[in-house]
Amino acid sequence: MSNDPSILLQYSVEKEDYIELFSLSPFVKRLRYFAIAANFLLLVIVYFAMVFVDVVLLNNEPAIFQVNLLIFSVVLFFISCVYTLLKYKNISKTQAEENYEDRYSGRIFRLEYNKHSREFLVGNRKRRVPANNELEIVKTERKLFVYWRKDKDGEIFLIPNHGDECHLTNVNAIMNDVQSKGKVKIRTAK
């Protein structure tokens, strides 16, 4: 192995791989949980609105927990969660496809890792991504998903964990260096 501090990887990114990378990103996951929480809040509002209507308009006895309204609200909650998550999945997939077309379609992706500065230079725009505690690597059998920061301004990219011998040697060198410094979160996908 040479003493060159930079390791260069060039590879193509498949659309399905990028969609998986995008859908597993921390920001997209956080939005999914937000959608479920919003559905729960909507359930509470609808439930108390139905209790209000039952008491005021129908002149029934006030009761906070009415079994028939509670059952209706729970069923409504599950239906709205299923609908929201399916709709969210379609929106997320559409967004991932648009991002893929803008960034990767028909192009060779370029990734450089500098051992001395411990940072990645991502893509042709060479955005600097430090290998620090904000970096998370998710290993799968054939890919490494890399997420830097958990907000919308974070960077996501993938590294194929297969290919020719030179590519595999470079990937292993990057992973060994990143693991030896110890601040990067590395986990295996479920």
C-alpha positions, 0 to 999 in steps of 0.5 A: 500500500502506498503512503499517499494519504488520499484514497480515491473511489469511482463507481456508478450508483444504481437507482434502487440503491440510492432510493434505499439509501435515501429512505433509510436516512435519519432525516427521512426517518425523523419525518416518518415519526413526525407523521405518526405523532401528527396522526396521534394528535389528530386522533386526540382532537377528533376524539374530543370534538366527537365527545363535545358534539355528543354532549352539546348537540345530542344532550348526552351525559358528559363522559370522557371515555365513551367506548363506541367513540374510543373504538371509532377513534382508534380505528380512525387512527390506524387507518390514517397511519396506514394511509399517511405512511403509504403516501409518505413512502410514495412521496419519499420514493419520488423525492429520492428518484428526483435526487438520483436523476439530479446527482447520479444518473448516468454519471460516475460517482467520485469519492475521495478519502483523506487519511490525514485530514480524516474527511471525505470529499464527496462527488464532483462538487467535493463537499467536505464530510469529516469522519467524526462523531456526526458520521454514521455508516450502515453496513449491508451485504453489498453496500455501505450507507454513509450518513453525515449529520441528521438534519436536512443539510446533512450529506448521504452517499453510498459505497458499493462493498463489491467490485474489483480487487482494487476497489475492495482494497480501497474500501477496506482501507477506508473502513480500517482507518475510520474504525481505528479512529473510533469516533464514527458510528458503524452498525450493521443493517437489520 
